[in-house]
């Protein structure tokens, strides 16, 4: 299941706080899927989400109009790619 979800990832997405891009996960899917499944299962059993998965980098994303006006930006949270799936 974990390997399937990783393979479904879009490899052009930005990495989050952990700096792990989807492209890297896709390259090591066979090696990482079982350890990740273990972490996910423990998280569900214990009811604890790893702290790193709760962190985000918030960046301003330009919408349209003048780049000099604050209202022409919206915040985007870049979270860990792993916790999105």
The first five atom37 places (N, CA, C, CB, O) and aatype in JSON, in Angstrom:
{
  "aatype": [20, 20, 20, 20, 20, 20, 20, 20, 20, 20, 20, 20, 20, 20, 20, 20, 20, 20, 20, 20, 20, 20, 20, 20, 20, 20, 20, 20, 20, 20, 20, 20, 20, 20, 20, 20, 20, 20, 20, 20, 20, 20, 20, 20, 20, 20, 20, 20, 20, 20, 20, 20, 20, 20, 20, 20, 20, 20, 20, 20, 20, 20, 20, 20, 20, 20, 20, 20, 20, 20, 20, 20, 20, 20, 20, 20, 20, 20, 20, 20, 20, 20, 20, 20, 20],
  "atom_mask": [
    [1, 1, 1, 1, 1],
    [1, 1, 1, 1, 1],
    [1, 1, 1, 1, 1],
    [1, 1, 1, 1, 1],
    [1, 1, 1, 1, 1],
    [1, 1, 1, 1, 1],
    [1, 1, 1, 1, 1],
    [1, 1, 1, 1, 1],
    [1, 1, 1, 1, 1],
    [1, 1, 1, 1, 1],
    [1, 1, 1, 1, 1],
    [1, 1, 1, 1, 1],
    [1, 1, 1, 1, 1],
    [1, 1, 1, 1, 1],
    [1, 1, 1, 1, 1],
    [1, 1, 1, 1, 1],
    [1, 1, 1, 1, 1],
    [1, 1, 1, 1, 1],
    [1, 1, 1, 1, 1],
    [1, 1, 1, 1, 1],
    [1, 1, 1, 1, 1],
    [1, 1, 1, 1, 1],
    [1, 1, 1, 1, 1],
    [1, 1, 1, 1, 1],
    [1, 1, 1, 1, 1],
    [1, 1, 1, 1, 1],
    [1, 1, 1, 1, 1],
    [1, 1, 1, 1, 1],
    [1, 1, 1, 1, 1],
    [1, 1, 1, 1, 1],
    [1, 1, 1, 1, 1],
    [1, 1, 1, 1, 1],
    [1, 1, 1, 1, 1],
    [1, 1, 1, 1, 1],
    [1, 1, 1, 1, 1],
    [1, 1, 1, 1, 1],
    [1, 1, 1, 1, 1],
    [1, 1, 1, 1, 1],
    [1, 1, 1, 1, 1],
    [1, 1, 1, 1, 1],
    [1, 1, 1, 1, 1],
    [1, 1, 1, 1, 1],
    [1, 1, 1, 1, 1],
    [1, 1, 1, 1, 1],
    [1, 1, 1, 1, 1],
    [1, 1, 1, 1, 1],
    [1, 1, 1, 1, 1],
    [1, 1, 1, 1, 1],
    [1, 1, 1, 1, 1],
    [1, 1, 1, 1, 1],
    [1, 1, 1, 1, 1],
    [1, 1, 1, 1, 1],
    [1, 1, 1, 1, 1],
    [1, 1, 1, 1, 1],
    [1, 1, 1, 1, 1],
    [1, 1, 1, 1, 1],
    [1, 1, 1, 1, 1],
    [1, 1, 1, 1, 1],
    [1, 1, 1, 1, 1],
    [1, 1, 1, 1, 1],
    [1, 1, 1, 1, 1],
    [1, 1, 1, 1, 1],
    [1, 1, 1, 1, 1],
    [1, 1, 1, 1, 1],
    [1, 1, 1, 1, 1],
    [1, 1, 1, 1, 1],
    [1, 1, 1, 1, 1],
    [1, 1, 1, 1, 1],
    [1, 1, 1, 1, 1],
    [1, 1, 1, 1, 1],
    [1, 1, 1, 1, 1],
    [1, 1, 1, 1, 1],
    [1, 1, 1, 1, 1],
    [1, 1, 1, 1, 1],
    [1, 1, 1, 1, 1],
    [1, 1, 1, 1, 1],
    [1, 1, 1, 1, 1],
    [1, 1, 1, 1, 1],
    [1, 1, 1, 1, 1],
    [1, 1, 1, 1, 1],
    [1, 1, 1, 1, 1],
    [1, 1, 1, 1, 1],
    [1, 1, 1, 1, 1],
    [1, 1, 1, 1, 1],
    [1, 1, 1, 1, 1]
  ],
  "atom_positions": [
    [[0.82, -1.19, 0.0], [0.0, 0.0, 0.0], [0.87, 1.26, 0.0], [-0.94, 0.0, 1.21], [0.61, 2.19, -0.76]],
    [[1.89, 1.3, 0.85], [2.77, 2.47, 0.92], [3.5, 2.66, -0.4], [3.78, 2.34, 2.09], [3.58, 3.78, -0.91]],
    [[4.03, 1.58, -0.94], [4.75, 1.67, -2.22], [3.83, 2.2, -3.32], [5.33, 0.3, -2.62], [4.24, 3.0, -4.15]],
    [[2.58, 1.74, -3.32], [1.62, 2.18, -4.32], [1.36, 3.69, -4.19], [0.3, 1.4, -4.18], [1.3, 4.4, -5.2]],
    [[1.21, 4.17, -2.96], [0.97, 5.6, -2.74], [2.18, 6.43, -3.18], [0.66, 5.87, -1.26], [2.02, 7.5, -3.77]],
    [[3.37, 5.95, -2.88], [4.58, 6.67, -3.3], [4.64, 6.74, -4.82], [5.86, 5.99, -2.74], [4.97, 7.79, -5.38]],
    [[4.34, 5.64, -5.48], [4.37, 5.62, -6.95], [3.34, 6.57, -7.56], [4.14, 4.2, -7.46], [3.52, 7.03, -8.69]],
    [[2.26, 6.86, -6.83], [1.23, 7.78, -7.31], [1.6, 9.25, -7.13], [-0.08, 7.49, -6.59], [0.91, 10.14, -7.64]],
    [[2.69, 9.52, -6.4], [3.1, 10.9, -6.14], [3.53, 11.6, -7.43], [4.25, 10.94, -5.13], [4.07, 10.98, -8.35]],
    [[3.27, 12.89, -7.47], [3.79, 13.71, -8.57], [5.21, 14.12, -8.18], [2.87, 14.98, -8.84], [5.43, 14.66, -7.1]],
    [[6.15, 13.87, -9.07], [7.55, 14.1, -8.71], [7.99, 15.56, -8.84], [8.43, 13.26, -9.57], [9.15, 15.87, -8.57]],
    [[7.09, 16.44, -9.24], [7.46, 17.85, -9.41], [7.04, 18.73, -8.24], [6.86, 18.38, -10.69], [7.13, 19.95, -8.32]],
    [[6.57, 18.14, -7.16], [6.13, 18.92, -6.0], [7.32, 19.36, -5.15], [5.15, 18.09, -5.13], [8.38, 18.73, -5.17]],
    [[7.14, 20.45, -4.42], [8.2, 20.99, -3.57], [8.33, 20.18, -2.29], [7.92, 22.46, -3.23], [7.33, 19.67, -1.76]],
    [[9.56, 20.05, -1.79], [9.74, 19.36, -0.51], [9.28, 20.24, 0.64], [11.22, 18.96, -0.32], [9.17, 21.46, 0.5]],
    [[9.02, 19.62, 1.77], [8.63, 20.37, 2.95], [9.82, 20.68, 3.83], [7.58, 19.61, 3.74], [10.95, 20.8, 3.35]],
    [[9.57, 20.81, 5.13], [10.6, 21.14, 6.1], [11.73, 20.11, 6.1], [9.99, 21.26, 7.49], [12.89, 20.45, 6.3]],
    [[11.38, 18.85, 5.89], [12.39, 17.79, 5.92], [13.31, 17.8, 4.7], [11.7, 16.45, 6.02], [14.35, 17.13, 4.71]],
    [[12.95, 18.54, 3.67], [13.79, 18.64, 2.48], [13.74, 17.44, 1.56], [15.19, 18.87, 2.89], [14.53, 17.35, 0.62]],
    [[12.83, 16.5, 1.82], [12.74, 15.28, 1.0], [11.78, 15.52, -0.16], [12.28, 14.07, 1.87], [10.58, 15.66, 0.06]],
    [[12.3, 15.56, -1.39], [11.42, 15.75, -2.54], [10.77, 14.43, -2.96], [12.21, 16.35, -3.73], [11.36, 13.36, -2.74]],
    [[9.59, 14.47, -3.55], [8.93, 13.25, -4.01], [9.8, 12.43, -4.96], [7.62, 13.6, -4.69], [9.74, 11.2, -4.96]],
    [[10.59, 13.11, -5.76], [11.45, 12.4, -6.72], [12.39, 11.43, -6.01], [12.27, 13.42, -7.56], [12.63, 10.33, -6.51]],
    [[12.93, 11.83, -4.87], [13.81, 10.94, -4.1], [13.04, 9.72, -3.61], [14.43, 11.7, -2.91], [13.53, 8.6, -3.72]],
    [[11.85, 9.93, -3.06], [11.04, 8.81, -2.58], [10.72, 7.84, -3.72], [9.74, 9.31, -1.95], [10.73, 6.62, -3.52]],
    [[10.44, 8.37, -4.89], [10.16, 7.52, -6.05], [11.37, 6.69, -6.44], [9.71, 8.37, -7.24], [11.23, 5.55, -6.89]],
    [[12.56, 7.25, -6.26], [13.78, 6.52, -6.62], [14.12, 5.41, -5.62], [14.94, 7.49, -6.7], [14.76, 4.43, -5.99]],
    [[13.68, 5.56, -4.37], [14.01, 4.56, -3.35], [12.77, 3.85, -2.8], [14.77, 5.22, -2.2], [12.79, 3.33, -1.69]],
    [[11.71, 3.83, -3.58], [10.43, 3.28, -3.12], [10.55, 1.85, -2.59], [9.42, 3.31, -4.26], [9.92, 1.52, -1.58]],
    [[11.34, 1.02, -3.23], [11.46, -0.38, -2.78], [12.15, -0.47, -1.42], [12.24, -1.2, -3.82], [11.82, -1.34, -0.61]],
    [[13.1, 0.4, -1.16], [13.84, 0.36, 0.1], [13.09, 1.05, 1.24], [15.2, 1.0, -0.08], [13.29, 0.69, 2.4]],
    [[12.26, 2.02, 0.93], [11.65, 2.85, 1.97], [10.22, 2.44, 2.34], [11.65, 4.28, 1.52], [9.74, 2.82, 3.41]],
    [[9.54, 1.69, 1.5], [8.11, 1.42, 1.74], [7.85, 0.61, 3.01], [7.53, 0.7, 0.56], [6.9, 0.93, 3.74]],
    [[8.63, -0.41, 3.3], [8.39, -1.21, 4.51], [8.72, -0.42, 5.78], [9.23, -2.5, 4.47], [7.91, -0.42, 6.7]],
    [[9.87, 0.27, 5.86], [10.1, 1.1, 7.05], [9.04, 2.19, 7.24], [11.47, 1.76, 6.96], [8.64, 2.47, 8.37]],
    [[8.58, 2.8, 6.16], [7.52, 3.81, 6.28], [6.22, 3.19, 6.76], [7.3, 4.52, 4.94], [5.52, 3.79, 7.58]],
    [[5.89, 2.02, 6.27], [4.67, 1.33, 6.73], [4.75, 1.07, 8.23], [4.47, 0.0, 5.96], [3.74, 1.2, 8.93]],
    [[5.92, 0.71, 8.71], [6.12, 0.48, 10.14], [5.87, 1.76, 10.93], [7.54, -0.05, 10.41], [5.19, 1.74, 11.96]],
    [[6.42, 2.87, 10.46], [6.22, 4.16, 11.13], [4.74, 4.55, 11.11], [7.08, 5.26, 10.46], [4.21, 5.01, 12.12]],
    [[4.08, 4.39, 9.96], [2.65, 4.72, 9.87], [1.82, 3.87, 10.83], [2.15, 4.53, 8.42], [0.95, 4.38, 11.53]],
    [[2.09, 2.56, 10.87], [1.34, 1.67, 11.75], [1.56, 2.01, 13.22], [1.73, 0.22, 11.49], [0.61, 2.02, 14.0]],
    [[2.8, 2.29, 13.6], [3.08, 2.69, 14.98], [2.38, 4.0, 15.33], [4.59, 2.83, 15.21], [1.86, 4.17, 16.43]],
    [[2.37, 4.91, 14.39], [1.7, 6.19, 14.6], [0.21, 5.98, 14.85], [1.91, 7.11, 13.39], [-0.37, 6.61, 15.74]],
    [[-0.4, 5.11, 14.07], [-1.83, 4.82, 14.25], [-2.09, 4.09, 15.56], [-2.35, 3.97, 13.08], [-3.04, 4.42, 16.27]],
    [[-1.24, 3.11, 15.9], [-1.42, 2.35, 17.13], [-1.25, 3.22, 18.37], [-0.44, 1.19, 17.18], [-2.03, 3.11, 19.33]],
    [[-0.25, 4.08, 18.36], [0.07, 4.9, 19.52], [-0.7, 6.22, 19.55], [1.55, 5.17, 19.56], [-0.76, 6.89, 20.59]],
    [[-1.28, 6.6, 18.41], [-1.99, 7.87, 18.34], [-1.06, 9.07, 18.36], [-2.97, 7.98, 19.46], [-1.44, 10.16, 18.79]],
    [[0.17, 8.86, 17.91], [1.17, 9.92, 17.93], [1.69, 10.15, 16.51], [2.34, 9.57, 18.89], [2.11, 9.22, 15.83]],
    [[1.65, 11.4, 16.08], [2.19, 11.77, 14.77], [3.58, 12.35, 15.0], [1.25, 12.81, 14.03], [3.75, 13.22, 15.85]],
    [[4.58, 11.89, 14.25], [5.93, 12.45, 14.41], [5.9, 13.98, 14.29], [6.89, 11.86, 13.37], [5.26, 14.54, 13.4]],
    [[6.61, 14.63, 15.2], [6.63, 16.09, 15.26], [7.01, 16.71, 13.92], [7.6, 16.55, 16.33], [6.43, 17.73, 13.52]],
    [[7.96, 16.12, 13.23], [8.41, 16.65, 11.95], [7.29, 16.71, 10.92], [9.56, 15.81, 11.4], [7.31, 17.56, 10.03]],
    [[6.31, 15.82, 11.03], [5.2, 15.79, 10.08], [4.19, 16.89, 10.36], [4.5, 14.43, 10.14], [3.32, 17.17, 9.53]],
    [[4.3, 17.53, 11.51], [3.39, 18.61, 11.88], [3.94, 19.98, 11.51], [3.1, 18.57, 13.37], [3.22, 20.98, 11.56]],
    [[5.21, 20.04, 11.13], [5.85, 21.3, 10.8], [5.63, 21.66, 9.33], [7.36, 21.24, 11.1], [5.4, 20.78, 8.5]],
    [[5.7, 22.95, 9.03], [5.52, 23.41, 7.65], [6.33, 24.67, 7.42], [4.03, 23.67, 7.34], [6.55, 25.47, 8.32]],
    [[6.77, 24.83, 6.19], [7.34, 26.1, 5.74], [6.21, 26.85, 5.06], [8.58, 25.89, 4.77], [5.57, 26.33, 4.15]],
    [[5.97, 28.07, 5.49], [4.91, 28.88, 4.87], [5.58, 29.91, 3.97], [4.01, 29.58, 5.95], [6.41, 30.71, 4.41]],
    [[5.2, 29.86, 2.7], [5.79, 30.77, 1.72], [4.69, 31.58, 1.04], [6.63, 29.99, 0.68], [3.57, 31.1, 0.9]],
    [[5.01, 32.79, 0.61], [4.01, 33.58, -0.14], [3.99, 33.14, -1.6], [4.33, 35.1, -0.03], [5.04, 33.04, -2.24]],
    [[2.81, 32.88, -2.12], [2.64, 32.5, -3.52], [1.93, 33.63, -4.25], [1.85, 31.15, -3.65], [0.82, 34.02, -3.87]],
    [[2.55, 34.13, -5.29], [1.99, 35.24, -6.06], [0.75, 34.77, -6.8], [3.03, 35.8, -7.04], [0.75, 33.7, -7.42]],
    [[-0.33, 35.57, -6.75], [-1.57, 35.25, -7.46], [-1.6, 35.99, -8.79], [-2.81, 35.62, -6.61], [-1.42, 35.39, -9.85]],
    [[-1.82, 37.3, -8.73], [-1.86, 38.12, -9.95], [-1.8, 39.59, -9.55], [-3.15, 37.83, -10.79], [-1.92, 39.93, -8.38]],
    [[-1.62, 40.44, -10.53], [-1.55, 41.88, -10.26], [-0.12, 42.32, -10.01], [-2.42, 42.24, -9.07], [0.83, 41.71, -10.48]],
    [[0.0, 43.39, -9.26], [1.31, 43.95, -8.95], [2.03, 43.1, -7.91], [1.18, 45.4, -8.45], [1.46, 42.75, -6.88]],
    [[3.28, 42.78, -8.19], [4.08, 42.01, -7.24], [4.47, 42.84, -6.02], [5.34, 41.48, -7.93], [5.0, 42.29, -5.05]],
    [[4.22, 44.13, -6.06], [4.57, 45.02, -4.95], [3.47, 45.11, -3.89], [4.87, 46.39, -5.47], [3.68, 45.73, -2.85]],
    [[2.31, 44.51, -4.15], [1.19, 44.59, -3.21], [1.02, 43.26, -2.47], [-0.12, 44.96, -3.95], [0.91, 42.19, -3.08]],
    [[1.01, 43.35, -1.15], [0.9, 42.18, -0.3], [-0.38, 41.38, -0.57], [0.94, 42.59, 1.15], [-0.36, 40.15, -0.5]],
    [[-1.47, 42.06, -0.87], [-2.75, 41.36, -1.09], [-2.76, 40.49, -2.35], [-3.87, 42.37, -1.17], [-3.7, 39.73, -2.56]],
    [[-1.73, 40.59, -3.17], [-1.65, 39.77, -4.38], [-0.89, 38.47, -4.14], [-0.97, 40.56, -5.49], [-0.49, 37.78, -5.08]],
    [[-0.69, 38.14, -2.87], [-0.03, 36.9, -2.49], [-0.93, 36.12, -1.55], [1.35, 37.18, -1.82], [-1.76, 36.69, -0.84]],
    [[-0.77, 34.81, -1.56], [-1.48, 33.98, -0.59], [-0.47, 33.03, 0.06], [-2.65, 33.18, -1.27], [0.51, 32.65, -0.58]],
    [[-0.7, 32.66, 1.31], [0.25, 31.76, 1.96], [0.06, 30.31, 1.51], [0.1, 31.86, 3.49], [-1.07, 29.86, 1.31]],
    [[1.16, 29.62, 1.35], [1.13, 28.19, 1.01], [2.01, 27.47, 2.03], [1.63, 27.93, -0.46], [3.14, 27.88, 2.28]],
    [[1.48, 26.41, 2.63], [2.23, 25.63, 3.6], [2.87, 24.43, 2.91], [1.33, 25.16, 4.76], [2.19, 23.61, 2.3]],
    [[4.19, 24.34, 3.01], [4.92, 23.2, 2.46], [5.19, 22.23, 3.59], [6.25, 23.66, 1.76], [6.08, 22.45, 4.42]],
    [[4.42, 21.14, 3.62], [4.58, 20.13, 4.65], [5.36, 18.95, 4.1], [3.21, 19.66, 5.19], [5.61, 18.86, 2.89]],
    [[5.74, 18.05, 4.97], [6.47, 16.85, 4.55], [5.67, 16.08, 3.51], [6.78, 15.95, 5.77], [4.47, 15.85, 3.68]],
    [[6.32, 15.71, 2.44], [5.67, 14.95, 1.37], [5.15, 13.62, 1.92], [6.65, 14.7, 0.2], [4.09, 13.15, 1.51]],
    [[5.89, 13.03, 2.82], [5.53, 11.72, 3.38], [4.18, 11.77, 4.1], [6.6, 11.23, 4.35], [3.38, 10.85, 3.96]],
    [[3.92, 12.82, 4.85], [2.67, 12.87, 5.63], [1.46, 13.24, 4.79], [2.81, 13.85, 6.75], [0.34, 13.18, 5.3]],
    [[1.64, 13.6, 3.55], [0.5, 13.95, 2.7], [-0.22, 12.72, 2.16], [0.97, 14.81, 1.54], [-1.38, 12.81, 1.76]],
    [[0.44, 11.62, 2.15], [-0.13, 10.43, 1.55], [-0.4, 9.39, 2.6], [0.78, 9.87, 0.47], [-0.88, 8.3, 2.28]]
  ]
}
